[in-house]
């Protein structure tokens, strides 16, 4: 079952606990309250160091895939410091061949900027 649904861009730190061998935690910014929160977990069978490494690698891999997908799809995200909000422009939705052909036809019909 899903324990925590975390936005990858907002994770800033992931490490084992130095006081408890089976514990690890990560710090992230909450999407709704904008507060920084520390999520702590206690391993059942493994060490906190090993799980922390696995979770950190998973965060890094997900972020890398997301950034690659954003680049390929033309999705951009901007941060408004005055309102501390992120705005995403574009879509990850895959267009059909018909939609792509229609879009290209519209672009051909547009007059040049010159």
GIGILIN-V649238 format. One record per residue. RES is the residue in one letter. SS is DSSP state (h for helix, s for strand, l for the rest). PSI is psi in radians with two decimals (none if undefined). Layout:
# GIGILIN-V649238
[[RES;SS;PSI] [RES;SS;PSI]]
This chain:
# GIGILIN-V649238
[[X;l;2.66] [X;l;2.19] [X;l;-0.86] [X;l;2.34] [X;l;1.83] [X;l;2.29] [X;l;2.20] [X;h;-0.70] [X;h;-0.38] [X;h;0.11] [X;s;2.21] [X;s;-0.21] [X;s;2.39] [X;s;2.14] [X;s;2.73] [X;s;2.75] [X;l;2.36] [X;l;-0.26] [X;l;-0.44] [X;l;2.09] [X;l;-0.58] [X;l;0.11] [X;s;2.62] [X;s;2.86] [X;s;2.87] [X;s;2.67] [X;s;2.38] [X;s;2.88] [X;s;2.22] [X;l;2.34] [X;l;-0.53] [X;l;-0.77] [X;l;-0.24] [X;l;0.27] [X;l;2.62] [X;s;2.30] [X;s;2.47] [X;s;2.08] [X;s;2.17] [X;s;2.45] [X;s;2.57] [X;s;2.15] [X;l;2.52] [X;l;-0.79] [X;l;-0.54] [X;l;3.11] [X;l;2.70] [X;h;-0.60] [X;h;-0.77] [X;h;-0.77] [X;h;-0.67] [X;h;-0.74] [X;h;-0.78] [X;h;-0.78] [X;h;-0.75] [X;h;-0.74] [X;h;-0.68] [X;h;-0.77] [X;h;-0.80] [X;h;-0.76] [X;h;-0.74] [X;h;-0.74] [X;h;-0.74] [X;h;-0.79] [X;h;-0.70] [X;h;-0.78] [X;h;-0.68] [X;h;-0.78] [X;h;-0.70] [X;h;-0.72] [X;h;-0.77] [X;h;-0.60] [X;h;-0.10] [X;l;0.45] [X;l;2.36] [X;s;2.65] [X;s;2.36] [X;s;2.65] [X;s;2.20] [X;s;1.83] [X;l;-0.56] [X;l;-0.57] [X;l;-0.03] [X;l;0.92] [X;s;2.65] [X;s;2.44] [X;s;2.21] [X;s;2.36] [X;s;2.42] [X;l;-3.09] [X;l;2.57] [X;l;-0.07] [X;l;2.29] [X;l;2.21] [X;l;2.62] [X;l;2.91] [X;h;-0.66] [X;h;-0.79] [X;h;-0.73] [X;h;-0.73] [X;h;-0.73] [X;h;-0.75] [X;h;-0.75] [X;h;-0.67] [X;h;-0.72] [X;h;-0.74] [X;h;-0.64] [X;h;-0.59] [X;h;-0.30] [X;l;2.41] [X;l;2.60] [X;l;2.68] [X;l;-0.38] [X;l;none]]
